[in-house]
Amino acid sequence: MLAIFHDMVEKTMEVFMDDFSVFGNSFGKYLSRLEKMLQRCKDTNLSLNWKNSHFMVKEGIVLGHKISKNGIEVDKAKIDVIAKLPHPTTVKGIRSFLGHASFYRRFIQDFSKISRPMTHLLEKNTPFVFSEDCIQAFQTLKKKLTEAPILSAPN
């Protein structure tokens, strides 16, 4: 995909594996960029799955993030699940929680510092004691995830 759209990536569209998004700051610019992208698909015999295609939407979920005119936000549906979780009681539970939370680490300043008490429990030969520091880290991450900021939109 990157080879096909190499001159358009980051300027008029974003590509990740077999997913891509075309963007524009006006209706006319968007249509022009969309037309160019569709022509490139036609020229390279790239077939699209029209059932999974969405055109002219104001917001949508792309790679687990909500994209809108405001920018990039966390997907509230995924965050609601995390917000309701009780604190982990096993190493596997910590790995699972940190795996999900790490997906949104770009939204949380000092993610590594905050999660340190829990990541320490993942180290070899460390006894599993979910201490008050771990509970505090867990609660802080959940709070920051539910109050995550909006990252800026592409130009």
Protein Blocks (a to p, Z undefined) as FASTA:
>chain_A
ZZmmmmmgokloccehjaccdddfbfklmmmmmmmmmmmmmmnopacdfklpcehiabdc
eehiacdfkbccddfklmmmmmmpccdfbfklmmmmmmmmmmmmmmpghklmmmmmmmmm
mpghiacdddfklmmmmmmmmmmmmmcccddddZZ
